[in-house]
């Protein structure tokens, strides 16, 4: 398997969101996030898909996701939602390395007749230094072409982190 | 050219542990590690410790982990702990030649001296005679901001008959 970089954004001063665009083929794409930190302590990263029609993040209430939440501190949990306006990840913080790190794979984005799917594996240190991560997947139940992904923290900005998208070749 | 670059290939036979040294650097923030052809002398899990830039294996109680065991032969299991001296349950190997271990891992920010080192790992279904198959999803973290340059793998018990470790760097072109 080879990975060819499509887009990247390294945040060093706070921004409201990050979009990675550039899905133009029927290949599978991969996204890697490392050291993503919020401005607001306790905020949780959210993810949307961007519409190929205008590059905007689709904020319709059509996101379904399901994941197993692995926890180092307590019993694992089941985390699922339907008809939301984005996917949610674990809460992060502003203390030492209270960051989000993950890999995600994107499927069927370029196909206007299909829903867009993602799988994700996450490792996050929370605002209280607990360590958790969600392993699962999600779907945007809108048959449209999507061309990228968008990340944001709902209560504030993204303080820092590196976001990169690759095409799987 | 692929942004996923092979950095190192380490093979070993008849060893109690295998160290993969000087593979993490400022060149990459994210690495992919694969292990296959892994036989051990006793059916058991293998463990991971990181190696710092001074060449020391880190065995301080700073590792947290969680492991979802997905089994064909019994209920799924949860392994988890904080403040451990290693990441203890990374992949399970049978001691049978036809049932070697398999392992894939992403390592985040090991070389950074301001970040913890994070791990995402999974292993393919490992077959254990008289039991069945088991697959695992694992997360781990070393809560230590030391600069990490390598890894050490060792079985919980017994030793490696054989092991092949490949380390790849995932390049980000600015």
Interface residues (C-beta under 8 A of the other chain):
Chain A: X1 X2 X3 X4 X5 X8 X10 X32 X34 X35 X68 X70 X71 X72 X73 X74 X75 X76 X96 X97 X99 X101 X102 X103 X121 X122 X123 X125 X129 X131 X132 X133 X135 X162 X164 X166 X169
Chain B: X1 X2 X3 X4 X29 X30 X64 X65 X66 X67 X68 X78 X80 X81 X82 X106 X108 X109 X112 X114 X115 X116 X118 X119 X120 X122 X137 X138 X139 X140 X141 X143 X145 X170 X171 X172 X173 X174
